[in-house]
């Protein structure tokens, strides 16, 4: 579905919207830009409420990859490229439909046919008496260029070639492996990648890094006043939708994530979010689910990202012994 160009796209500042989504504007700037959005007939909603489960889960999955593949290398050379002024950084990932980035995209398929702009931000904690100047930004961006010209980046050798781990091709490979509730890579019209350098006050670093992870759904999925009394049955293609959430909750319990209520788990819930954004726990959960069906490893095909993906996996692989 191709959508017309947003008439407000030319007057409202997209970089300012992106900074607002990341929580990087000052209180005064936030108030002013929200007023501007409201006057334009586009009252602001927080990013993950605005874009729906498809983009939300895509951002979580991309960030999970970049936190593993890119962030350690970035923080390892951050001090060298900033004269040890900065040492902490986190990764923030946001996806915007190119033609209408100010709109809400919660309706299923609302973004289909759109070119998706993927914005990867490396956000650094900056002391109160310092700032992220343009020269430092330029040097840091050189880490992600195919042929960096900056002498400081060239001196780093292989450590300065982070573009090999974060580029349009690695991004597309990840997108092609993701297919879940309200996101199918085959229905988007294209993808772009932008890497930006951002700064935050040191006192705000932990709070903003936590915000960048994604929605905190774990607490919302815990058992309430009415305890769950059901038991895990043999999983079949017919009952997988009911039994896989029980399996997930039981495995999570063993891994130390206690109290998930199978009745509250939703198809669109990202497994990483359910496991408190702990990468090791998430991987252990996925391995345990596949092993439950006698599958030691999976090569190719879509990733197991959401509860819905786990149900689909169970429907495909359950009952094989009987066959």
Buried (B, 14 or more C-beta within 10 A) or exposed (E): EEBEEBEBBEEBEBEBBBBBBBBBBEEEEBEEBBEBBEEBEBEBEEBBEBBBBBBBBBBBBBBBBBBEBBBEBBBEBBEBBBEEBBEBBBBBBBBBBBBBBBBBBBEEEBBBBBBBBBBBBBBBBBEEEEEBEEEBBBBBBBBBBEEBEBEBBEEBEEEBBBBBBBBEEBBBEBBEBBBBBBBBBEEBBEBEBEBBBBBBEBEBBEEBBEBBBBBEBBEEBEBEEEEBEEEBEEBEEEBBBBBBBBBBBBBBEEBEBEBBBBBBBBBBBBBBBBBBBBEEBBBBBBBBBBEBBEBEEBEEEBBBBBBBBBBBBBBBBBBEEEE
